[in-house]
Amino acid sequence: MKQLKGFLITSHWEDTQHGHQLIFYGVSKIGPFKIIIDNTPPIFFIKRSCSTKFKKDPIRNPVKLTNFYNEDIDALYFKKYKNLTQTLDQLKTTGVTTYESDIRPADRFLMEHFINGSVQLEGESQQQKNLLVFKNPKISKDENVPHFKVISIDIETSGNGDLYSIAYHCYQDGFDKRKVFMLGQGPQAKDLNMQYIEDEKQLLIDFQKEFHQLDPDIIIGWHVIGFDLTLLQKKYSEHGLTLNLGRENTALNITERKGRGSFARMKGRVVLDGPTVMRTAFYSFENFKLETVAHEILGTGKDIQSEGIEKIKEIENRFHNDKLSLARYNLQDCILVSDIFKKTELIQLLVTRTKISGMLFDQMGFSAAAFDHFYLPLLHRRGFVAPNIADVKVLEHSTGGYVLEPKTGLHEHVVVLDFRSLYPSIIQTFKIDPLSRICQDTNTLETPEGHHFSRTEHILPTHIERLLSLRAKAKNNNDAHLSQSIKILMNSFYGVMGSGGCRFYHKDLPSAITTTGHWVLLTAMSYLASLNYEVIYGDTDSVFVKLKENEFDNFSSTGQLIAQQVSNHLKELIKKQFNVESYLEMEYEKYFSKFFLSPSRSAAGGAKKRYAGLCYNPTMKSNELYFVGMEIVRSDWTNLAKKFQYELFERLFDDQKIVPWIKDFVSKFKEGQFNDLLVYKKRLTKDIDEYVKSIPPHVKAAQLLLDAGIEVSRNIEYVMTLQGPIPTMLDHQDIDYAHYIEKQIKPLADSVLWVFGITFNEIFYGIQQTLFDE
């Protein structure tokens, strides 16, 4: 009998000649392991009143469960998953409603055992090559986390897709190995571990053989799925080989998910693509090129910094004339990715998210599945089964958060107060939850806008209380990964329950949350008005309040005091009106000595979710420019616009003359001083030939790349010229300066100039200049 603590990284299921089995692969301190479970049959549920006759399989048993309408339920158990799908098809044709028939068997096993990645195993085991294999062990949740063996992979190719080399960097604790497989012949160097191979097929064979000897747990890279692995899979296929990167020499499967890019899955290992993982961790950069991210995170970059045709030419030149230089470049890309993952602790973050949400690495980002994972087993223990997602009908979409009409213009001494975790706190306070909606007639609680829930029968409010407690401990322990993971999970609850992709959707759930949020914000603003504070803007969970003249010097303590007063007022009011404890807590967030709310360009009034200010930084004890929703923080505006807007607000908040500066800026622009700031960056959301009704500029630029024989990625960079949009990879000298002035400078200038009663056109077309030129 062996005991083992480990961490699961992939889950699978399959039918064998003996029946159905679940398979889990994981990592422990003593190496990788595999779990086989063949004593847990696939299952789904039907109404007991269903009179359909079945053959020998399935076995039908009554269970002490009901659906949401209190109708009794039976469980159907199957020997094979194939039998389950066949029975499901039979029932669909006869219109029989099934319950939870869309839950994957491996997912059901993990959720019913309350396993979130970390496990403890006890049972008989066998060593099979590199794997320790357990069959039907006693399995329970745990808290351990092993150290993973990680391999960073990168390939180099010609412009035509000819494979030149494959490099890897493999590491784990004290282990570190680096190598380049290079096609052809060439010199060696003491600082490089290189293997020259004359034949492409043999290179692929040797790489795969060494990969399995290294036996990594995690594959990382930069666009490693969409480029490196996809091209390798094509090369293996061309040579009659299979790209078997999974454990036990199983195949890597790459699939395209509409709108989500390429996805790689295999047994016992996971692929983590750098840009994708960084986006899920809420990193933001000017772009997600390896060069850009490496410079910002590591302070260093790639060996070849040119792009497009020039980059291809340089790689081809090195392959033919300086293979050592190409090998160093190839390997450096691997190491840059490794160093980014290490510096940002991305894998540790994913581990923490698994331990909080239950989603294994290859399911990360599936919010509805994460909700199922914690909610379904608790719902079963309350005596209910849930519907299939496909049977949920979305009757209406809830309104968004309340947004107060902005008081446009320039303001001074503004504090921002916001509600800590507003929607989770509303759920806690008013017991908004799928179970409490079903049981709303039991000890009924009514929300401010008339939705009904049970005060006593609920699951989600208690779960949130536990998560908030964990997050408070995480903050005290400076555990940023845990704190962020909990925040992401909690903030997903509202969106999940309001989505047609959630089996627990009901229109009252999201509606009760948002309408209560409106009531909370309006109540807070009304109370602030009673204290003679002017609220100049409010959005979902925040209010922007102008301080009184005698409070400017003590803005932080005053902000905290006001926030506490609002929290106390709501606590007393909610207790009095609804007889429940309020979990709503307003906090002081930040202070602006100067604050600007923009007018709307397309309608009367102010622009919502758009503002700029001079924000106090308590760490630096100084003020800094702060932008929300403005062009400077949007990826679809040029760096020219961002430079102009930043310097414009610098002068506005510093009381400097604006009109002479605008004239000077435009003059320098026309002289070509800012030609390096004119690139537009747009993403293709579909294939080029799918743009039929209208062809935007970035699509025209992409077509020019195709015409030039250049491979086109989803991200297109182009410049507007007198000839139209030209991709940056091609010659683009004849800049359309008038376009940039009209589209990138003028609207930003007018968004501020209106304060002074003047427009951009008045400045440049000889109309009265007023006092601004003085």
Beta strands, then each sheet from edge to edge (+ up, - down):
strand 1: 2-16
strand 2: 19-28
strand 3: 31-37
strand 4: 43-47
strand 5: 59-66
strand 6: 72-77
strand 7: 98-99
strand 8: 118-123
strand 9: 125-128
strand 10: 131-135
strand 11: 138-141
strand 12: 150-157
strand 13: 163-172
strand 14: 175-183
strand 15: 194-197
strand 16: 218-221
strand 17: 253-257
strand 18: 261-265
strand 19: 270-273
strand 20: 409-419
strand 21: 444-446
strand 22: 452-454
strand 23: 534-539
strand 24: 542-546
strand 25: 586-599
strand 26: 606-617
strand 27: 622-628
strand 28: 680-683
strand 29: 715-721
strand 30: 724-727
sheet 1: 9+ 10- 3- 2+ 1- 8+ 11-
sheet 2: 5+ 6- 4+ 7-
sheet 3: 15+ 14+ 13- 12+ 16+ 19+
sheet 4: 17+ 18-
sheet 5: 23+ 24- 20+ 25- 26+ 27-
sheet 6: 21+ 22-
sheet 7: 28+ 29- 30+
end
